[in-house]
């Protein structure tokens, strides 16, 4: 007999065999990370969601066959003025047909849970190799919004030598926020928010401005800005993922956001910002730096490759509206 039930903390170890055989573990594309550590990391993610989210599992006589997790997104919800959530995990067996069938059941279940919680907008990111999950979410009405290219820089590699060409790179100051927001307004129009026809451009722009403001208020580990003749024309926001180090014994840096004013684009500002960020990460004893950019942002992809980043994977982002926009 099969059933879908809520997972409890004490039952989490039941998920271990499924996770150990899961082909699409997070960070699987990074060389040198053990499969055991990858499994432990995913289990920790589920354990964390159990404290403030929802995890459902598909069980049958042979054991646990599928997992789905749901997180509410209060920060996004506050910006857009509606309840938003994320399906953080949707895990099935390695066999395509079995995974497709189980993912369909889990999706139907979590969509009902989401409606009961008042969630009106759902987001899901899928590994582009996971065809069963891609086909499953399409069957229940999720719509593709963007594709993300994941790149990695290993700080054991040599950094590129670059000329400043009159561009000054420095740590941000409190007074930079106003100029950065002026420059960034309307700059980030490639991503899943702007491509969702039911989200207004005004609110999407506001999200990025609040994102930058949050980072300036201390969320980021550092922010570097570029300037020419004393005028700020670019920035890069850097984070250190401290959870990563707990499981992989390596420090992971994250390029959270990069922006260059339209007037300064094509002058090498983006490359210098990224190279300076890599130098900062190296000083902080970071081992790897991760960056994600939209697949159609060709200019950004070229800059990452020029700086020495290597593409290691790709993801699809899907949205689904529930209730009044369903």
Order of alpha helices (4+ residues) and beta strands (2+ residues): beta-alpha-alpha-beta-beta-alpha-beta-alpha-beta-alpha-beta-beta-alpha-alpha-alpha-beta-beta-alpha-beta-alpha-beta-alpha-beta
